[in-house]
Amino acid sequence: MTVAPDLDDPATDPFAVAESAARTLAARTGVAHHDVALVLGSGWGGAADLLGETVAELPATEVPGFSAPAVVGHTGTLRSVRYQAADGTTRHALVLGARTHFYEGLGVRRVAHGVRTAAAAGASTLVLTNGCGGIDPSWGPGTPVLISDHINLTGASPLEGATFVDLTDLYSSRLRALAREVDAELAEGVYVQFRGPQYETPAEVEMARRMGGHLVGMSTALEAVAARQAGLEILGVSLVTNHAAGVTGERLSHAEVLAAGAAAGPRISALLAQVIRRI
Ligand code: 8IG
């Protein structure tokens, strides 16, 4: 029996663990090559079902390098979904339902592992979704927003050593244009990743706004950096589940965030499935 490499050991190459995870996925799903990978955040869970047929689903804990989810409402599985693209070809999506957030304190390797596994599994495109707070007061709960760029306020990076990665057009303008072909009304905004897990103070939201931010969240930016390093083309879509702190004066609650995600879920999932078929 081979022992899975330990992602937390600094001597371990994280890309070797991703290769190991991809081999496990290929063996367990019977799908040797995935075309696209999806990370489904709060509110986006239904997109995979609308996209196509689940070929196989396995608990993330059975795949090297993945850990159990920390948050209720986040599912910890990896799924292979077969779907028909708009051009008539059959394709396979790898659905990563096991995002590790930076605030869990498990280290940036865990945060980046899903993305690296997607690349090792053959994906050339990565769709990153999330639930987030909206700074623009006109974006109410339930508004989907294309991510045009990000500001990383975590103070962390998934890259190790002197790895100078270019982040120009990180959130592919080609894929954003494609999404707007499906829904011309889609807004775009700059996503600001905070460490969390607390939500921002109103002063921090005001800071994010003055910096040029439109959305505040606790994921995505670090994953996008890892994805660029891995050579993936990225589509980022946020669901505004709440006004960011201080925008309306209302308090934020995790229950309301989940409720807004559930209410908007079917609509945004259908939108996303349509976009993915055209990639
Ligand atoms: I859902 O208002 C969700 N995630 N940082 N701020 C941050 N993360 C979030 C928020 C929010 N809403």
py3Dmol code that shows the C-alpha trace and the ligand (Angstrom):
import py3Dmol

protein = """\
ATOM      1  CA  MET A   1       0.000   0.000   0.000  1.00  0.00           C
ATOM      2  CA  THR A   2       1.260   3.473  -0.844  1.00  0.00           C
ATOM      3  CA  VAL A   3       0.992   6.141   1.803  1.00  0.00           C
ATOM      4  CA  ALA A   4      -0.481   9.424   0.559  1.00  0.00           C
ATOM      5  CA  PRO A   5       2.079  12.237   0.765  1.00  0.00           C
ATOM      6  CA  ASP A   6       1.543  14.661   3.631  1.00  0.00           C
ATOM      7  CA  LEU A   7       0.625  18.091   2.315  1.00  0.00           C
ATOM      8  CA  ASP A   8       1.533  19.719   5.620  1.00  0.00           C
ATOM      9  CA  ASP A   9       5.116  18.476   5.554  1.00  0.00           C
ATOM     10  CA  PRO A  10       7.247  21.355   4.168  1.00  0.00           C
ATOM     11  CA  ALA A  11       9.448  18.767   2.444  1.00  0.00           C
ATOM     12  CA  THR A  12       6.477  17.536   0.413  1.00  0.00           C
ATOM     13  CA  ASP A  13       5.955  18.988  -3.068  1.00  0.00           C
ATOM     14  CA  PRO A  14       2.331  20.244  -3.075  1.00  0.00           C
ATOM     15  CA  PHE A  15       2.111  19.589  -6.824  1.00  0.00           C
ATOM     16  CA  ALA A  16       3.007  15.945  -6.230  1.00  0.00           C
ATOM     17  CA  VAL A  17       0.067  15.700  -3.807  1.00  0.00           C
ATOM     18  CA  ALA A  18      -2.179  17.272  -6.464  1.00  0.00           C
ATOM     19  CA  GLU A  19      -0.963  14.675  -8.982  1.00  0.00           C
ATOM     20  CA  SER A  20      -1.741  11.969  -6.451  1.00  0.00           C
ATOM     21  CA  ALA A  21      -5.244  13.404  -5.894  1.00  0.00           C
ATOM     22  CA  ALA A  22      -5.840  13.542  -9.648  1.00  0.00           C
ATOM     23  CA  ARG A  23      -4.841   9.865  -9.995  1.00  0.00           C
ATOM     24  CA  THR A  24      -7.282   8.935  -7.215  1.00  0.00           C
ATOM     25  CA  LEU A  25     -10.007  10.948  -8.936  1.00  0.00           C
ATOM     26  CA  ALA A  26      -9.369   9.301 -12.288  1.00  0.00           C
ATOM     27  CA  ALA A  27      -9.463   5.848 -10.700  1.00  0.00           C
ATOM     28  CA  ARG A  28     -12.554   6.466  -8.575  1.00  0.00           C
ATOM     29  CA  THR A  29     -14.611   8.391 -11.158  1.00  0.00           C
ATOM     30  CA  GLY A  30     -13.482   6.475 -14.244  1.00  0.00           C
ATOM     31  CA  VAL A  31     -12.944   9.858 -15.909  1.00  0.00           C
ATOM     32  CA  ALA A  32      -9.333  10.229 -17.012  1.00  0.00           C
ATOM     33  CA  HIS A  33      -9.551  13.851 -18.089  1.00  0.00           C
ATOM     34  CA  HIS A  34     -11.685  16.708 -16.822  1.00  0.00           C
ATOM     35  CA  ASP A  35     -12.173  19.757 -19.019  1.00  0.00           C
ATOM     36  CA  VAL A  36     -13.359  22.312 -16.503  1.00  0.00           C
ATOM     37  CA  ALA A  37     -13.399  22.559 -12.728  1.00  0.00           C
ATOM     38  CA  LEU A  38     -15.898  24.378 -10.541  1.00  0.00           C
ATOM     39  CA  VAL A  39     -15.587  25.558  -6.999  1.00  0.00           C
ATOM     40  CA  LEU A  40     -19.105  26.116  -5.744  1.00  0.00           C
ATOM     41  CA  GLY A  41     -19.446  28.595  -2.903  1.00  0.00           C
ATOM     42  CA  SER A  42     -22.410  29.704  -0.780  1.00  0.00           C
ATOM     43  CA  GLY A  43     -25.564  29.708  -2.880  1.00  0.00           C
ATOM     44  CA  TRP A  44     -24.043  28.019  -5.947  1.00  0.00           C
ATOM     45  CA  GLY A  45     -24.504  24.365  -4.966  1.00  0.00           C
ATOM     46  CA  GLY A  46     -27.285  23.696  -7.485  1.00  0.00           C
ATOM     47  CA  ALA A  47     -25.219  24.536 -10.563  1.00  0.00           C
ATOM     48  CA  ALA A  48     -23.650  21.085 -10.820  1.00  0.00           C
ATOM     49  CA  ASP A  49     -27.036  19.332 -10.930  1.00  0.00           C
ATOM     50  CA  LEU A  50     -28.307  21.659 -13.635  1.00  0.00           C
ATOM     51  CA  LEU A  51     -25.175  21.243 -15.711  1.00  0.00           C
ATOM     52  CA  GLY A  52     -25.397  17.532 -16.341  1.00  0.00           C
ATOM     53  CA  GLU A  53     -25.305  14.033 -14.958  1.00  0.00           C
ATOM     54  CA  THR A  54     -23.183  13.144 -11.935  1.00  0.00           C
ATOM     55  CA  VAL A  55     -20.976  10.246 -13.006  1.00  0.00           C
ATOM     56  CA  ALA A  56     -19.359   9.764  -9.613  1.00  0.00           C
ATOM     57  CA  GLU A  57     -19.214  11.512  -6.279  1.00  0.00           C
ATOM     58  CA  LEU A  58     -16.701  10.837  -3.535  1.00  0.00           C
ATOM     59  CA  PRO A  59     -16.084  12.251  -0.087  1.00  0.00           C
ATOM     60  CA  ALA A  60     -13.220  14.725  -0.197  1.00  0.00           C
ATOM     61  CA  THR A  61     -11.635  12.973   2.760  1.00  0.00           C
ATOM     62  CA  GLU A  62     -10.949   9.965   0.493  1.00  0.00           C
ATOM     63  CA  VAL A  63      -8.812  12.031  -1.884  1.00  0.00           C
ATOM     64  CA  PRO A  64      -5.179  12.834  -0.963  1.00  0.00           C
ATOM     65  CA  GLY A  65      -4.655  16.326   0.451  1.00  0.00           C
ATOM     66  CA  PHE A  66      -8.300  17.217   1.029  1.00  0.00           C
ATOM     67  CA  SER A  67      -9.711  17.869   4.491  1.00  0.00           C
ATOM     68  CA  ALA A  68     -13.259  17.848   5.843  1.00  0.00           C
ATOM     69  CA  PRO A  69     -15.202  21.125   5.439  1.00  0.00           C
ATOM     70  CA  ALA A  70     -15.317  23.395   8.479  1.00  0.00           C
ATOM     71  CA  VAL A  71     -18.570  25.206   7.764  1.00  0.00           C
ATOM     72  CA  VAL A  72     -22.107  23.852   7.954  1.00  0.00           C
ATOM     73  CA  GLY A  73     -23.685  24.324   4.527  1.00  0.00           C
ATOM     74  CA  HIS A  74     -20.463  23.603   2.648  1.00  0.00           C
ATOM     75  CA  THR A  75     -20.498  20.081   1.203  1.00  0.00           C
ATOM     76  CA  GLY A  76     -17.340  18.040   1.309  1.00  0.00           C
ATOM     77  CA  THR A  77     -17.477  16.028  -1.877  1.00  0.00           C
ATOM     78  CA  LEU A  78     -15.729  15.878  -5.220  1.00  0.00           C
ATOM     79  CA  ARG A  79     -17.954  15.122  -8.172  1.00  0.00           C
ATOM     80  CA  SER A  80     -17.505  14.320 -11.799  1.00  0.00           C
ATOM     81  CA  VAL A  81     -20.313  15.693 -13.961  1.00  0.00           C
ATOM     82  CA  ARG A  82     -20.759  14.772 -17.613  1.00  0.00           C
ATOM     83  CA  TYR A  83     -22.424  17.473 -19.674  1.00  0.00           C
ATOM     84  CA  GLN A  84     -23.136  18.436 -23.214  1.00  0.00           C
ATOM     85  CA  ALA A  85     -21.403  21.603 -24.349  1.00  0.00           C
ATOM     86  CA  ALA A  86     -23.099  24.141 -26.608  1.00  0.00           C
ATOM     87  CA  ASP A  87     -21.025  22.832 -29.538  1.00  0.00           C
ATOM     88  CA  GLY A  88     -22.532  19.365 -29.040  1.00  0.00           C
ATOM     89  CA  THR A  89     -19.456  17.684 -27.571  1.00  0.00           C
ATOM     90  CA  THR A  90     -19.558  15.718 -24.324  1.00  0.00           C
ATOM     91  CA  ARG A  91     -17.344  17.142 -21.589  1.00  0.00           C
ATOM     92  CA  HIS A  92     -16.526  16.503 -17.960  1.00  0.00           C
ATOM     93  CA  ALA A  93     -16.617  18.956 -15.107  1.00  0.00           C
ATOM     94  CA  LEU A  94     -14.864  18.373 -11.823  1.00  0.00           C
ATOM     95  CA  VAL A  95     -16.967  19.880  -9.059  1.00  0.00           C
ATOM     96  CA  LEU A  96     -14.942  20.775  -5.997  1.00  0.00           C
ATOM     97  CA  GLY A  97     -17.410  20.949  -3.131  1.00  0.00           C
ATOM     98  CA  ALA A  98     -14.657  20.992  -0.567  1.00  0.00           C
ATOM     99  CA  ARG A  99     -13.149  24.469  -0.464  1.00  0.00           C
ATOM    100  CA  THR A 100     -10.695  25.091   2.344  1.00  0.00           C
ATOM    101  CA  HIS A 101     -10.805  28.697   3.500  1.00  0.00           C
ATOM    102  CA  PHE A 102      -7.709  30.564   4.613  1.00  0.00           C
ATOM    103  CA  TYR A 103      -9.431  31.437   7.908  1.00  0.00           C
ATOM    104  CA  GLU A 104      -9.515  27.755   8.855  1.00  0.00           C
ATOM    105  CA  GLY A 105      -5.837  28.134   9.631  1.00  0.00           C
ATOM    106  CA  LEU A 106      -4.813  24.940   7.809  1.00  0.00           C
ATOM    107  CA  GLY A 107      -2.323  26.817   5.648  1.00  0.00           C
ATOM    108  CA  VAL A 108      -2.246  28.065   2.079  1.00  0.00           C
ATOM    109  CA  ARG A 109      -1.377  24.656   0.648  1.00  0.00           C
ATOM    110  CA  ARG A 110      -4.816  23.361   1.627  1.00  0.00           C
ATOM    111  CA  VAL A 111      -6.425  26.497   0.182  1.00  0.00           C
ATOM    112  CA  ALA A 112      -4.676  25.911  -3.156  1.00  0.00           C
ATOM    113  CA  HIS A 113      -4.948  22.124  -3.249  1.00  0.00           C
ATOM    114  CA  GLY A 114      -8.345  21.888  -4.983  1.00  0.00           C
ATOM    115  CA  VAL A 115      -7.217  24.214  -7.739  1.00  0.00           C
ATOM    116  CA  ARG A 116      -3.942  22.333  -8.219  1.00  0.00           C
ATOM    117  CA  THR A 117      -5.822  19.047  -8.296  1.00  0.00           C
ATOM    118  CA  ALA A 118      -8.130  20.448 -10.982  1.00  0.00           C
ATOM    119  CA  ALA A 119      -5.136  21.361 -13.122  1.00  0.00           C
ATOM    120  CA  ALA A 120      -3.561  17.942 -12.537  1.00  0.00           C
ATOM    121  CA  ALA A 121      -6.879  16.339 -13.548  1.00  0.00           C
ATOM    122  CA  GLY A 122      -6.590  18.017 -16.934  1.00  0.00           C
ATOM    123  CA  ALA A 123      -8.808  21.066 -16.499  1.00  0.00           C
ATOM    124  CA  SER A 124      -7.894  24.134 -18.530  1.00  0.00           C
ATOM    125  CA  THR A 125     -10.656  26.326 -17.126  1.00  0.00           C
ATOM    126  CA  LEU A 126     -11.575  27.030 -13.521  1.00  0.00           C
ATOM    127  CA  VAL A 127     -14.857  28.546 -12.406  1.00  0.00           C
ATOM    128  CA  LEU A 128     -14.599  30.094  -8.957  1.00  0.00           C
ATOM    129  CA  THR A 129     -17.844  31.064  -7.260  1.00  0.00           C
ATOM    130  CA  ASN A 130     -18.541  32.492  -3.837  1.00  0.00           C
ATOM    131  CA  GLY A 131     -21.062  34.214  -1.640  1.00  0.00           C
ATOM    132  CA  CYS A 132     -19.947  37.662  -0.552  1.00  0.00           C
ATOM    133  CA  GLY A 133     -20.909  41.045   0.798  1.00  0.00           C
ATOM    134  CA  GLY A 134     -21.774  43.828  -1.638  1.00  0.00           C
ATOM    135  CA  ILE A 135     -20.363  47.318  -1.186  1.00  0.00           C
ATOM    136  CA  ASP A 136     -22.430  48.956  -3.928  1.00  0.00           C
ATOM    137  CA  PRO A 137     -25.778  49.619  -2.187  1.00  0.00           C
ATOM    138  CA  SER A 138     -27.682  48.917  -5.412  1.00  0.00           C
ATOM    139  CA  TRP A 139     -26.546  45.280  -5.341  1.00  0.00           C
ATOM    140  CA  GLY A 140     -29.074  43.599  -3.075  1.00  0.00           C
ATOM    141  CA  PRO A 141     -28.893  40.030  -1.757  1.00  0.00           C
ATOM    142  CA  GLY A 142     -29.248  37.656  -4.713  1.00  0.00           C
ATOM    143  CA  THR A 143     -27.265  39.739  -7.225  1.00  0.00           C
ATOM    144  CA  PRO A 144     -24.658  37.769  -9.226  1.00  0.00           C
ATOM    145  CA  VAL A 145     -21.526  39.771 -10.090  1.00  0.00           C
ATOM    146  CA  LEU A 146     -18.641  38.837 -12.388  1.00  0.00           C
ATOM    147  CA  ILE A 147     -15.277  39.302 -10.710  1.00  0.00           C
ATOM    148  CA  SER A 148     -13.131  41.606 -12.842  1.00  0.00           C
ATOM    149  CA  ASP A 149     -10.092  41.705 -10.538  1.00  0.00           C
ATOM    150  CA  HIS A 150      -9.216  41.278  -6.895  1.00  0.00           C
ATOM    151  CA  ILE A 151      -7.414  42.876  -3.975  1.00  0.00           C
ATOM    152  CA  ASN A 152      -5.808  40.336  -1.659  1.00  0.00           C
ATOM    153  CA  LEU A 153      -5.869  41.642   1.912  1.00  0.00           C
ATOM    154  CA  THR A 154      -5.024  38.331   3.558  1.00  0.00           C
ATOM    155  CA  GLY A 155      -1.307  39.073   3.671  1.00  0.00           C
ATOM    156  CA  ALA A 156      -0.786  35.553   2.359  1.00  0.00           C
ATOM    157  CA  SER A 157       0.049  33.886  -0.944  1.00  0.00           C
ATOM    158  CA  PRO A 158      -0.305  30.289  -2.126  1.00  0.00           C
ATOM    159  CA  LEU A 159       3.027  30.623  -3.939  1.00  0.00           C
ATOM    160  CA  GLU A 160       6.202  29.425  -2.288  1.00  0.00           C
ATOM    161  CA  GLY A 161       9.670  30.837  -2.815  1.00  0.00           C
ATOM    162  CA  ALA A 162      10.626  33.414  -5.436  1.00  0.00           C
ATOM    163  CA  THR A 163       7.701  32.605  -7.711  1.00  0.00           C
ATOM    164  CA  PHE A 164       6.889  35.782  -9.640  1.00  0.00           C
ATOM    165  CA  VAL A 165       3.544  35.156 -11.268  1.00  0.00           C
ATOM    166  CA  ASP A 166       1.877  37.741 -13.514  1.00  0.00           C
ATOM    167  CA  LEU A 167      -1.722  38.534 -12.483  1.00  0.00           C
ATOM    168  CA  THR A 168      -2.776  40.641 -15.474  1.00  0.00           C
ATOM    169  CA  ASP A 169      -6.269  39.690 -16.744  1.00  0.00           C
ATOM    170  CA  LEU A 170      -6.419  37.139 -13.917  1.00  0.00           C
ATOM    171  CA  TYR A 171     -10.196  36.875 -14.296  1.00  0.00           C
ATOM    172  CA  SER A 172     -10.331  36.182 -18.012  1.00  0.00           C
ATOM    173  CA  SER A 173     -11.922  38.992 -20.014  1.00  0.00           C
ATOM    174  CA  ARG A 174     -12.740  36.363 -22.648  1.00  0.00           C
ATOM    175  CA  LEU A 175     -14.796  34.316 -20.165  1.00  0.00           C
ATOM    176  CA  ARG A 176     -16.455  37.429 -18.738  1.00  0.00           C
ATOM    177  CA  ALA A 177     -17.558  38.439 -22.227  1.00  0.00           C
ATOM    178  CA  LEU A 178     -18.914  34.931 -22.730  1.00  0.00           C
ATOM    179  CA  ALA A 179     -20.910  35.192 -19.493  1.00  0.00           C
ATOM    180  CA  ARG A 180     -22.365  38.485 -20.633  1.00  0.00           C
ATOM    181  CA  GLU A 181     -23.496  36.797 -23.856  1.00  0.00           C
ATOM    182  CA  VAL A 182     -25.729  34.679 -21.614  1.00  0.00           C
ATOM    183  CA  ASP A 183     -26.816  37.609 -19.431  1.00  0.00           C
ATOM    184  CA  ALA A 184     -26.004  41.067 -20.764  1.00  0.00           C
ATOM    185  CA  GLU A 185     -27.075  42.629 -17.460  1.00  0.00           C
ATOM    186  CA  LEU A 186     -24.357  40.974 -15.402  1.00  0.00           C
ATOM    187  CA  ALA A 187     -22.473  43.498 -13.299  1.00  0.00           C
ATOM    188  CA  GLU A 188     -18.706  43.342 -12.756  1.00  0.00           C
ATOM    189  CA  GLY A 189     -16.693  44.228  -9.707  1.00  0.00           C
ATOM    190  CA  VAL A 190     -13.425  44.013  -7.831  1.00  0.00           C
ATOM    191  CA  TYR A 191     -13.414  41.338  -5.115  1.00  0.00           C
ATOM    192  CA  VAL A 192     -11.574  42.085  -1.895  1.00  0.00           C
ATOM    193  CA  GLN A 193     -10.497  39.045   0.091  1.00  0.00           C
ATOM    194  CA  PHE A 194     -10.224  39.548   3.825  1.00  0.00           C
ATOM    195  CA  ARG A 195      -8.869  36.873   6.110  1.00  0.00           C
ATOM    196  CA  GLY A 196     -12.078  36.492   8.131  1.00  0.00           C
ATOM    197  CA  PRO A 197     -13.747  34.608   9.672  1.00  0.00           C
ATOM    198  CA  GLN A 198     -15.313  37.670  11.222  1.00  0.00           C
ATOM    199  CA  TYR A 199     -17.151  39.901   8.793  1.00  0.00           C
ATOM    200  CA  GLU A 200     -15.693  43.360   8.280  1.00  0.00           C
ATOM    201  CA  THR A 201     -16.249  46.394  10.413  1.00  0.00           C
ATOM    202  CA  PRO A 202     -18.021  49.202   8.583  1.00  0.00           C
ATOM    203  CA  ALA A 203     -14.674  51.063   8.597  1.00  0.00           C
ATOM    204  CA  GLU A 204     -12.981  48.135   6.848  1.00  0.00           C
ATOM    205  CA  VAL A 205     -15.729  48.039   4.233  1.00  0.00           C
ATOM    206  CA  GLU A 206     -15.253  51.776   3.669  1.00  0.00           C
ATOM    207  CA  MET A 207     -11.510  51.155   3.288  1.00  0.00           C
ATOM    208  CA  ALA A 208     -12.203  48.417   0.727  1.00  0.00           C
ATOM    209  CA  ARG A 209     -14.515  50.772  -1.182  1.00  0.00           C
ATOM    210  CA  ARG A 210     -11.941  53.571  -1.284  1.00  0.00           C
ATOM    211  CA  MET A 211      -9.322  51.098  -2.504  1.00  0.00           C
ATOM    212  CA  GLY A 212     -11.515  50.298  -5.488  1.00  0.00           C
ATOM    213  CA  GLY A 213     -13.334  47.256  -4.150  1.00  0.00           C
ATOM    214  CA  HIS A 214     -16.957  46.354  -4.847  1.00  0.00           C
ATOM    215  CA  LEU A 215     -17.285  42.974  -3.112  1.00  0.00           C
ATOM    216  CA  VAL A 216     -15.931  41.645   0.176  1.00  0.00           C
ATOM    217  CA  GLY A 217     -15.340  37.985   0.903  1.00  0.00           C
ATOM    218  CA  MET A 218     -13.119  35.340   2.450  1.00  0.00           C
ATOM    219  CA  SER A 219     -12.122  33.136  -0.491  1.00  0.00           C
ATOM    220  CA  THR A 220     -11.329  33.183  -4.207  1.00  0.00           C
ATOM    221  CA  ALA A 221      -8.356  35.572  -4.444  1.00  0.00           C
ATOM    222  CA  LEU A 222      -5.810  33.083  -3.081  1.00  0.00           C
ATOM    223  CA  GLU A 223      -7.329  30.322  -5.203  1.00  0.00           C
ATOM    224  CA  ALA A 224      -7.158  32.505  -8.300  1.00  0.00           C
ATOM    225  CA  VAL A 225      -3.448  33.151  -7.725  1.00  0.00           C
ATOM    226  CA  ALA A 226      -2.806  29.407  -7.429  1.00  0.00           C
ATOM    227  CA  ALA A 227      -4.896  28.827 -10.557  1.00  0.00           C
ATOM    228  CA  ARG A 228      -2.905  31.349 -12.580  1.00  0.00           C
ATOM    229  CA  GLN A 229       0.325  29.655 -11.493  1.00  0.00           C
ATOM    230  CA  ALA A 230      -1.185  26.338 -12.647  1.00  0.00           C
ATOM    231  CA  GLY A 231      -2.062  27.849 -16.031  1.00  0.00           C
ATOM    232  CA  LEU A 232      -5.850  27.749 -15.675  1.00  0.00           C
ATOM    233  CA  GLU A 233      -8.146  30.281 -17.342  1.00  0.00           C
ATOM    234  CA  ILE A 234     -10.389  31.699 -14.619  1.00  0.00           C
ATOM    235  CA  LEU A 235     -14.008  32.752 -14.480  1.00  0.00           C
ATOM    236  CA  GLY A 236     -14.955  34.273 -11.125  1.00  0.00           C
ATOM    237  CA  VAL A 237     -18.564  34.890 -10.145  1.00  0.00           C
ATOM    238  CA  SER A 238     -19.804  36.192  -6.826  1.00  0.00           C
ATOM    239  CA  LEU A 239     -23.276  36.048  -5.398  1.00  0.00           C
ATOM    240  CA  VAL A 240     -23.985  39.039  -3.218  1.00  0.00           C
ATOM    241  CA  THR A 241     -25.740  37.440  -0.258  1.00  0.00           C
ATOM    242  CA  ASN A 242     -25.702  40.506   1.982  1.00  0.00           C
ATOM    243  CA  HIS A 243     -24.938  44.190   1.935  1.00  0.00           C
ATOM    244  CA  ALA A 244     -21.418  44.581   3.360  1.00  0.00           C
ATOM    245  CA  ALA A 245     -21.261  45.859   6.939  1.00  0.00           C
ATOM    246  CA  GLY A 246     -22.233  49.493   7.295  1.00  0.00           C
ATOM    247  CA  VAL A 247     -23.829  49.787   3.852  1.00  0.00           C
ATOM    248  CA  THR A 248     -27.352  49.710   5.265  1.00  0.00           C
ATOM    249  CA  GLY A 249     -26.811  49.746   9.031  1.00  0.00           C
ATOM    250  CA  GLU A 250     -28.380  46.282   9.378  1.00  0.00           C
ATOM    251  CA  ARG A 251     -26.446  43.554  11.183  1.00  0.00           C
ATOM    252  CA  LEU A 252     -25.071  40.541   9.298  1.00  0.00           C
ATOM    253  CA  SER A 253     -26.064  36.983  10.146  1.00  0.00           C
ATOM    254  CA  HIS A 254     -24.801  33.700   8.718  1.00  0.00           C
ATOM    255  CA  ALA A 255     -28.400  32.413   8.653  1.00  0.00           C
ATOM    256  CA  GLU A 256     -29.494  35.321   6.433  1.00  0.00           C
ATOM    257  CA  VAL A 257     -26.500  34.760   4.176  1.00  0.00           C
ATOM    258  CA  LEU A 258     -27.521  31.109   3.710  1.00  0.00           C
ATOM    259  CA  ALA A 259     -31.162  32.109   3.129  1.00  0.00           C
ATOM    260  CA  ALA A 260     -30.208  34.640   0.432  1.00  0.00           C
ATOM    261  CA  GLY A 261     -28.048  32.001  -1.234  1.00  0.00           C
ATOM    262  CA  ALA A 262     -30.864  29.464  -1.158  1.00  0.00           C
ATOM    263  CA  ALA A 263     -33.360  31.968  -2.604  1.00  0.00           C
ATOM    264  CA  ALA A 264     -31.121  33.015  -5.495  1.00  0.00           C
ATOM    265  CA  GLY A 265     -29.672  29.533  -6.034  1.00  0.00           C
ATOM    266  CA  PRO A 266     -31.868  28.218  -8.847  1.00  0.00           C
ATOM    267  CA  ARG A 267     -31.562  31.375 -10.956  1.00  0.00           C
ATOM    268  CA  ILE A 268     -27.808  31.823 -10.660  1.00  0.00           C
ATOM    269  CA  SER A 269     -27.166  28.098 -11.021  1.00  0.00           C
ATOM    270  CA  ALA A 270     -29.038  28.051 -14.329  1.00  0.00           C
ATOM    271  CA  LEU A 271     -27.035  31.044 -15.465  1.00  0.00           C
ATOM    272  CA  LEU A 272     -23.756  29.395 -14.548  1.00  0.00           C
ATOM    273  CA  ALA A 273     -24.667  26.098 -16.220  1.00  0.00           C
ATOM    274  CA  GLN A 274     -25.420  27.981 -19.452  1.00  0.00           C
ATOM    275  CA  VAL A 275     -22.092  29.801 -19.284  1.00  0.00           C
ATOM    276  CA  ILE A 276     -20.146  26.598 -18.665  1.00  0.00           C
ATOM    277  CA  ARG A 277     -21.718  24.893 -21.680  1.00  0.00           C
ATOM    278  CA  ARG A 278     -20.271  27.678 -23.840  1.00  0.00           C
ATOM    279  CA  ILE A 279     -16.729  27.637 -22.473  1.00  0.00           C
TER     280      ILE A 279
END
"""
ligand_1 = """\
12
8IG
I -21.628 35.042 2.199
O -20.020 40.487 4.035
C -20.365 36.464 2.796
N -19.080 36.225 2.909
N -15.678 39.092 4.219
N -17.878 39.812 4.127
C -16.947 38.825 3.971
N -17.255 37.609 3.581
C -18.539 37.358 3.319
C -19.539 38.298 3.458
C -19.185 39.603 3.890
N -20.700 37.713 3.130
"""
view = py3Dmol.view(width=600, height=400)
view.addModel(protein, "pdb")
view.setStyle({"model": 0}, {"cartoon": {"style": "trace"}})
view.addModel(ligand_1, "xyz")
view.setStyle({"model": 1}, {"stick": {}})
view.zoomTo()
view.show()
